[in-house]
């Protein structure tokens, strides 16, 4: 069991490293497909970041907003998440 855990940790570390390499290789490119960003108005992200400002640096076709909830959007505001997803996918 311990050996399997170590193997999984090594795999995860490798995955992280390759993901960081891919991120670095794409820093000069923006996401070209429509992107929806949702976050909770009562959560850490809203208090800490200009969420749309951060994503505008990485995406061309961005829309999004803060929902009246904390960190766990689907659990805390399922109807709002549903409405936003339905609107987003209906328009795109």
C-alpha positions, 0 to 999 in steps of 0.5 A: 500500500505504501509503495502504491502511494509513493508511486501515485505521488511521483505520477502526480508530481510528474503531471504537475511538472508537465502542466506547468511546462505546457502553461509556460509554452502557451503564455503568449496565447489566449483561449479562443473559445467562449469562456464562462467564469463564475465565482462566489461573491462571499468567497475568497476569490471575490475578496482577493481577485478581479476575476474578470480582469485576470481571465481577460488576460487569458481569454478572448471571449469572456463572460462571467459574474459573481453569484450570491454564495461562497466557494461551493457554487453548485451546492450553495446556489444550484439554481443560479449556476443552472441559469448561468450555464443554460444562458451561456450554452444557449448563446454560444 
